[in-house]
Amino acid sequence: MDEGKTAPPAQATWRHDFGSAAGARAAGMRAACGTPALVLGASYVGFGAFVHQAGFDLWQGLGSTTLGWALPGQIALVEIFAIGGSLLAAAIAVGLANARLLPMVLTLMPILRQGDAATRPRLAHYLSAHFIALTGWANAMQRCPEMVPAQRLPYFLGFTTVIWLSTVLATALGFHLVGVLPAPVTLGLVFLNPLYFMLLFVADLARKERGIALVLGAVLGPLLHMVSPDWGLLMTGLIGGSIAFLIVERGRH
């Protein structure tokens, strides 16, 4: 190479390149068709049964899943209104149950916006944030950083659209299964999704920051629950996550 000339920057190579936005969207849909849709759908079968048993109608359950789409918050909402609680109490309960979604949005949206932040309307990113929940967030955090930037959001939307539709259908199914399956079975299905989410990250323990956070959560969770059953889970996330962050940051310097 002639002196005085600089070599062009090497083009980044990505582990996942689907060729186009449409290809990425199709790949996301295929990835969701299987365990993610089945497990999350099974959880919402339990939610649909819970809605029926709490005395609400099908359209209220479907509205909750369509617009709310955060199972812990939806359960809290149904429970509060079922016992005659006030709108303020319901709002506080749902807000606390869904507080976990804020750090999910803050960590995932910068990854999804890379590659098209300047061309795609900002409103599209705000609407996309509605689909950030446990399953979609975990999948995207594992796969999207190694994906062509412009294909990340289409992949995420393809994945989450499938699992969102599966939960809407499962809510209706669970509502109509009341009386067919034993109540403990239908309500127990609600806990499948947290177990699946935990297994996703157990398989990802090779990443130091996630491994530290999981270990700290497993140790602190039971201890802080004994200190305060009402606030133990929130304290575990705040304290364990902060310690894990400080340990990783210190190791980088």
Disulfide bonds with the S-S distance in Angstrom:
none
